[in-house]
């Protein structure tokens, strides 16, 4: 089971999804520290998440570390799991309120980045890191 989870296919275009998702998560994680009152602890407190003083830096750290792993394609599927959870929580904790108050179109507009990141992470969870990844070099490359 773990070997299959480490394995990846040889799809070369996966790097595009890895670059997009990895860089966005790294950037968002860093911003949770730089702009803590607006995007980290303060934001989590504003939307009513429990223990925002812990949760802000905790989520930011996971976004940075898992984003780096995704970017280089190391343990891609494992790194995708916390990011998937982060995206599900982000959508349910912020976008459902917009849906209820302002309707579907406002919610879809406000959540376009969230949905893109969610789909990107689901893709990486299913496919793995692809040809240009450490996963491929370490776990999947045909042995000659």
C-alpha positions in Angstrom: 0.0 0.0 0.0 2.7 2.5 1.0 4.8 1.5 -2.1 1.8 2.3 -4.4 1.3 5.7 -2.6 5.0 6.5 -3.2 4.9 5.4 -6.8 4.0 7.9 -9.6 3.5 7.7 -13.3 5.8 9.2 -15.9 3.4 12.0 -17.0 5.6 15.0 -17.8 2.9 17.7 -17.7 2.2 17.1 -14.0 5.0 19.5 -13.2 2.7 22.3 -14.3 0.2 21.4 -11.6 3.0 20.9 -9.1 4.5 24.3 -9.8 1.1 26.1 -9.6 -0.1 24.4 -6.4 3.3 24.4 -4.7 4.0 28.0 -5.3 0.5 29.2 -4.2 0.6 27.2 -1.0 4.2 28.3 -0.2 3.1 32.0 -0.8 0.0 31.7 1.3 1.8 30.0 4.1 4.5 32.7 4.2 1.8 35.4 4.2 0.1 33.8 7.2 3.3 34.8 9.1 4.1 38.1 7.5 0.5 39.4 7.6 -0.7 37.4 10.6 -3.4 39.8 11.7 -5.0 39.9 8.2 -4.2 36.4 6.8 -3.2 34.2 9.7 -4.2 34.3 13.3 -6.4 37.4 12.8 -8.3 35.9 9.8 -8.9 32.6 11.7 -10.2 34.5 14.7 -12.5 36.6 12.4 -14.1 33.5 10.8 -14.5 31.8 14.1 -12.0 29.0 14.0 -11.0 27.6 17.4 -7.6 28.5 18.9 -6.5 30.9 16.1 -3.2 31.7 17.9 -2.2 28.1 17.3 -4.1 27.4 14.1 -2.7 30.3 12.1 1.0 29.4 12.4 0.2 25.7 12.3 -1.7 26.0 9.0 1.0 28.4 7.6 3.7 25.9 8.5 1.9 23.0 6.8 1.2 25.2 3.7 4.9 26.1 3.4 6.3 22.6 4.1 3.8 20.6 2.1 3.9 23.3 -0.7 7.7 22.7 -0.9 7.2 19.0 -1.0 4.7 19.3 -3.8 6.9 21.8 -5.7 9.8 19.4 -5.9 7.6 16.3 -6.1 8.8 14.6 -2.9 6.2 12.5 -1.1 3.7 14.3 -3.3 0.7 12.2 -2.3 1.5 12.4 1.4 2.0 16.2 1.1 -1.3 16.5 -0.7 -3.4 15.2 2.2 -2.9 18.1 4.6 -3.3 20.5 1.8 -6.6 18.8 0.8 -7.8 19.2 4.4 -6.8 22.9 4.4 -8.7 23.5 1.2 -11.8 21.7 2.4 -11.8 23.7 5.7 -11.1 27.0 3.8 -14.1 26.4 1.5 -16.5 25.2 4.2 -15.5 27.9 6.7 -15.6 30.9 4.4 -17.5 30.2 1.2 -20.7 28.6 2.5 -21.5 31.8 4.4 -21.0 33.7 1.1 -23.3 31.3 -0.6 -26.0 31.7 2.0 -25.8 35.5 2.1 -25.0 36.5 -1.5 -25.9 33.5 -3.7 -24.1 31.0 -5.9 -22.5 33.5 -8.3 -20.8 35.5 -5.6 -19.6 32.3 -3.9 -18.2 31.0 -7.2 -16.4 34.2 -7.8 -15.0 34.4 -4.3 -13.9 30.8 -4.3 -12.3 30.4 -7.7 -8.8 30.2 -6.3 -9.9 27.7 -3.6 -11.5 25.4 -6.2 -8.5 25.6 -8.5 -6.2 24.6 -5.6 -8.6 21.9 -4.5 -8.7 20.3 -8.0 -4.9 20.6 -8.3 -4.4 18.8 -5.0 -6.9 16.1 -5.9 -5.1 15.6 -9.2 -1.7 15.2 -7.4 -3.2 12.9 -4.8 -4.5 10.7 -7.6 -1.6 10.9 -10.1 1.5 11.5 -7.9 4.4 13.8 -8.7 4.9 12.8 -12.3 8.1 12.3 -14.4 10.0 15.4 -13.2 9.7 14.7 -9.5 11.8 13.2 -6.7 9.1 10.6 -6.3 9.7 9.3 -9.8 13.5 9.4 -9.4 13.4 7.7 -6.0 10.4 5.3 -6.2 9.2 4.8 -9.7 12.0 5.0 -12.2 12.5 1.7 -14.1 15.5 -0.1 -12.7 17.9 -1.2 -15.4 
